[in-house]
Amino acid sequence: MNLRFARVLMCLLLILPAARAFGVQPPAEPDHRLDWWREARFGMFIHWGLYAIPAGEWDGKKVPGVGEWIMHNGHIPRDDYATLVPQFNPVKFNADEWARIAKDAGMKYLVITTKHHDGFCMFDSKFTEYDVMATPFKRDIMREISDACRKYDLKTGWYHSIWDWHHPDASGPTFDEYAKVLEKQVDELLANYGPIDIMWFDGEWIPEWTEERGRDLYEHIRKVAPAVIINNRVGKGRGGMAGLHDPSQNVGDFGTPEQEIPGQGIPGYDWETCMTMNDTWGFRKDDHNWKSARTLVRNLIDTASKGGNFLLNVGPTAEGLIPSESVDRLHEVGQWLSVNGESIYGTSAGPFKRLEWGRCTSRGDRLYLHVFDWPSDHRLVVPGLLNDVISATIVGDSSGAPLHTSRRNESVLIDLPARPINDIATVIALNIVGQSRVVAIPLRQSDDGSIALRAVDANVIGFTARYESGGGKDNIGFWTDPNDVVTWQFEVTRPGRFRVVMSESCPADTADTLVAVRIGNTELTTRVSPTQGWTDFTNLELGEVTIPVVGTCDVRVEARGKPALAVMNLRSITLQPIDSR
Ligand code: H79
């Protein structure tokens, strides 16, 4: 073992306790009820209801927003919206075909809207006249869906909205009456369609719905259908669109990030990102902003690499057809999975915090390396992997030829062919000895002597702050608890004097918290400056610091006061050499 290697190991021992501190505490015991769900990794979300008829347009005018919200966004009175009921006649609907499309895409389960916020029930309910049996179509769609799922061996999930724009008791003082109907309809959904696998609630943020009501409903469902998996929107715990909850405080079996993939996974915590293929859930005729098949597959990989599930939405038309743009993309996703499925199904999060070239999933003593960006020197660096390597092969390579591997200090190197065999992501199966052991490669000074401490490389100690990325974000966010601490460690090879700059964002109504940045033995303080919003970053000059010796240097950022809302979004801290020796 060379000296540097030994230092890396020591570094790991110091970092590990901090790395275990996550915002959400894992449950005491893993729940085997969720075993199939964890293996499945990929499901189909279906948003289908009366809103497919107007498809984004009312009285010849476009109504902005997602298709299924047209009643709300278009301020359409209840009775006007109800004129859609006699128009609902999706003659081309074929549940068998939808299930086949999901199956062909490599999806393992399906979650469909039994009732969205508009309150219209797509199933035959004894407790309302406002259901599919009142339409000319007069077929229990959920019966046909659940039969088709069983035929194609897909697990069945019911989306059911708590918020209800139609039921007269669903807001205000008579909410108790509505809550009784809600429970009875949930009972119908669980009793009348054979075994149901998932209850997926939504619209829980209305003030009438409380954590207590959520817990009661959760426990009721577990009693009448013990195997059902229930999302966290049954209660009040999810933190906005990020969708995660603290299982020690709030009810629910899994977190529900919406339209986003968390920056990092949370060991022992189950979650599922739901996402649209264009910009709407319910069909809109004018939405052509489709994600490519490549983006969709990479989102699935990204999600799996962090230990989550991916629930990908389709919004069928009023005729009952899944849009051809969706069908085409799902077919491509399925083709990729038919070759590379072993790198997704039944895998766990990869052991790396970040990989320059792609993502990683793991299963036992095998790592799946998903290469998005093919290295120009055809040499893949697997950073910090300490295990001995048994073999490396490309998944789906008919020759099965092993790739040459070698070790450079704490990293494994894999010699790749000149070109990827798959444009979406080429997967390398890496068989290693035992469970993976990975050390964080220490951050080092660049050639010009500067040091960049990026949010993605930070260790966050605490329960609220966490790394977030995407949508203009690449920072530590959600930093609402001033006791949370952000740290880095880096290797100094060229000591000297440095100028320190912090990149942060913070809206004016919460900016001004005093923040201390400790670098080695020097502490610099600053007040957080207001910016135009959470994604508008500014560079704050913190002052100068002298790092006198070669070796490991610790950086620690903490708040020195209580913010109105959050301390700041912290993107990076950089050290620029002034006169390095
Ligand atoms: O069914 C699809 C959408 O119609 C529905 N959820 C997906 C799966 C949806 N409803 N609302 N939204 C999506 C966005 C709403 C966000 C907000 Fe909120 C509701 C902002 C304030 C209340 C969520 C809860 C974010 C903060 C609290």
Boltz pocket constraint, residues with backbone or C-beta under 6 A from the ligand:
constraints:
  - pocket:
      binder: B
      contacts: [[A, 47], [A, 66], [A, 68], [A, 69], [A, 202], [A, 205], [A, 239], [A, 240], [A, 241], [A, 258], [A, 274], [A, 281]]
      max_distance: 6.0
